[in-house]
Amino acid sequence: MIPNASLAARARRPLSYLLFALTAWCLLAATAHATPSLAEQRIAFRQAWAVAQQGGDGWRSWAKGLTDYPLYPYLEEAALEHDVDTLDRATVAGFLDRYPDLLPAADLRRAWLRSQARAQHWDDFLALYQPGLGDTLTCDALQAKLALGGTLDFERDLAALWSKPSLPNACDPVLDAAHDGGLLTDARLWTRLDRALDAGQGGTVAALAAWLSGDEGKAAARLAQALRDPAAAVADALNWPDTPRHRQAAALALKRLARRDTDAADAGWQRLAPRFSFTPTQRGGVLYALALFHATDFDEHALVRLASLPADVQTDTSREWRARVALARQDWPAVLAAIDAMPAGQQDEDEWRYFRARALAASGQADQANALYAKLAQEPTYYGFLAADRVQDDYAICPLDPPDDGQREQALLARPGLQRAFELFAVDLPQLARREWSRALADADATTLRVAARLAYERGWYDRAVFTYSSGDALRYYDQRFPLASQDGVVPQAQQAGIDPSWAYAIARAESAWMSDAHSGADARGLMQLVPATAAQVARKNGLAWGGGESLYDPAVNIMLGTRYLAQMAARFNGAPWLASAAYNAGPNKVDQWLGERGSLPPDLFVATIPYHETRDYVARVMAFAVIYDWRLSGKALPLASRMPAIGQPYNLPDVHAPRKDVICPAMASAAPDAATGATH
């Protein structure tokens, strides 16, 4: 999700369109003696918003007909926030008094407090400070207290902050003062240091180590080294004393090194195991890490390592990797043994029911396998669809429509917070819309949330339905969970790019859940989550206009470029959408590497042996979503097996004449009382 930012930064696209300006002026002039319509207010708001973000009072001339418009406070707040460093306390306090319960007031308060903290105007800061505004402002408030002659009390002022593994830079002066005042005892330092170790915060560990003296400080520094440079720590550990903290550091370094270089970690373990008196827990943790990461490397000894782990060390992850290594070898008895070793709940997951059937079929037990396939085929999941293809069954999808609840809908539409949320979405400020949505529905029950999601869906705000309809019968609201956003041009753009529209829809659904302003930590943007550099390359290659990274928040631009990039990935892998999906998520070079290592596997086994959990899950979701979108577009569904051709086999793009499977609801067909849930990730 996109982190909170200033109002100016939250506006993904500048809205200073001359056309909007001229249209708004004309409309307002024409209706000077009449109440503007909602459409006119939205046009005027967009232009006023663009002007307000430049500061000053110029926005007011564009907002003359907006004083009763629900979003009017956002305009004033945007202008004030732009000029926040020049505002006096009375101006800010006046805005807070006028809109005490609105999000713009909370935003202006934070912006002004940050400004006063930068300037160290501590009297003004404390006059408008409120607790609960985040760690940075909490520490600013403590700085203000110290600057004005106050003192710190650990339990009152620091205990809550001290429980966190990392803190913002604003807390550094406060912690320095606490240390100088003798509040940070060794016991307290070790308490927070252990929390930071658990969270993998090497910087915090190193900073705390500097406050510990003598052997304690050396041990803490070596723990920091174990996090930051495990290879060096494993090498240096031969010269460490065999103390509890040094044993902790050595074990941690070995586990961290196993993730990066299993052979080096193996060698380090051989040297350090006799050197340190590791506890059983530490020894088990190291052996677990070595076994697990040898498994993700598909090492020849991985199966033996995993099977020989003590029971109290094994986890669901180690047990599933035992099965994945066996699948990579197509060692069907070992697959069955690995699944049998799982706890009942894990065995009952659709993936392992499918691979149990696969192993049984490969072992000559066709009747048992087909019985498992037939039962699994009644579930609308990736593995359910694969199972249906194995036994030539139709696909089982049981759609429902959200129930009508007119009275509750009217009550929701009367909520000012929800009105603001819908208006913010309508004027293309989706992040602010989500904030208002969350506040307006903070205490809502599940039924109310579902009604609100239906209202959002009806207004084209699709991601609210995707996120809300996530359990129980709501999983069967397929129209809302898998919207056909035709206005974004998915079908024609996919056709022009030479790819299957249902696959393009599936990628967009998996990437962003239809959040047009989605923004990842890797700077991937928009519906199909394109990185600007990649999008620019795609635009050049296809002779398309490129308007810069901000243009990727325009759904039409994003879909146009995203479908072309999908086509590039497909062309690299013989057109196969399942391999192209993996490349879209993990990068084509990684897929090439995996193909070089396990390229002879059937597609379902190859997917199961992808080392990255995220990519395995992604491919499964996209393939299942493609089935559902194909059904939504055509009333039937292309067999999943045909979307997953064998590695190296060309993929033929389906057309309207391609054979498709019927989609039925088994519960309805058999009048069974326990209808299928329609669960799909």
Number of C-alpha atoms within 10 A of each C-alpha: 11 11 9 11 11 14 21 18 10 16 19 18 17 14 19 15 12 10 10 17 19 13 16 23 18 13 17 23 11 11 14 12 8 10 12 18 13 12 11 19 23 20 21 27 28 24 25 27 28 22 23 27 25 17 19 15 13 13 23 17 12 22 22 15 21 22 11 10 16 15 21 17 19 22 24 22 26 26 23 25 27 20 15 21 16 11 15 11 14 10 11 19 16 11 18 19 11 11 13 13 10 15 18 23 21 15 18 25 24 20 20 25 28 18 18 21 20 12 11 16 14 20 13 17 23 17 11 15 17 14 9 8 13 10 18 15 22 20 23 25 23 23 23 21 17 16 14 11 7 11 14 17 12 15 11 8 16 19 12 11 18 20 15 14 20 20 15 11 11 18 21 13 15 22 19 14 17 19 14 10 12 10 18 21 13 14 9 13 18 18 13 20 28 16 18 22 20 10 13 16 18 22 17 19 27 21 14 21 22 13 16 19 12 7 11 17 17 17 23 26 20 27 30 29 24 27 23 18 16 26 22 13 24 27 14 13 24 15 9 17 13 16 14 14 17 21 23 19 27 33 30 24 29 29 25 23 27 27 15 13 16 24 14 15 24 19 12 22 22 11 15 20 14 9 16 20 14 21 13 10 12 17 15 18 18 26 23 22 20 26 28 25 23 25 26 19 15 22 14 12 12 22 22 12 18 25 17 12 17 11 8 8 15 18 14 12 9 21 21 20 26 29 29 28 27 23 25 20 16 16 15 20 14 19 26 21 15 25 22 16 16 20 12 10 8 17 18 13 11 17 16 21 22 22 26 24 25 25 22 21 16 15 14 10 13 15 12 13 24 19 13 19 28 19 13 23 27 25 25 27 27 25 24 25 25 23 31 26 20 17 14 14 19 21 31 23 25 24 18 16 13 18 10 10 11 10 8 14 15 10 10 20 14 11 13 13 22 22 18 21 26 23 19 23 18 16 18 18 19 23 24 21 22 18 16 22 20 15 15 18 16 10 10 13 9 11 12 17 19 20 21 23 23 24 19 20 19 12 12 16 21 24 23 24 29 23 13 18 23 17 14 10 18 22 21 24 19 22 16 24 24 21 20 18 14 9 10 17 18 26 22 13 21 24 14 14 20 18 23 21 24 26 27 27 29 24 28 24 24 19 23 20 22 26 25 25 26 22 20 17 9 9 14 20 27 29 30 33 29 26 17 18 13 14 25 18 15 20 19 12 11 12 9 14 11 17 11 11 17 14 17 31 22 17 23 18 20 25 26 24 28 30 29 23 24 25 21 18 22 22 17 15 21 17 24 24 30 24 26 25 26 24 22 25 18 16 14 18 10 14 21 16 11 15 17 10 13 17 16 14 18 15 17 18 18 22 20 23 23 22 18 12 10 12 20 18 16 23 26 21 20 27 25 24 27 27 26 27 26 22 20 17 14 12 13 20 23 22 22 23 17 17 21 18 20 18 18 13 12 13 19 13 14 15 9 7 6 12 13 19 19 16 17 17 20 19 17 13 8 9 10 10 8 8 14 20 20 24 17 20 17
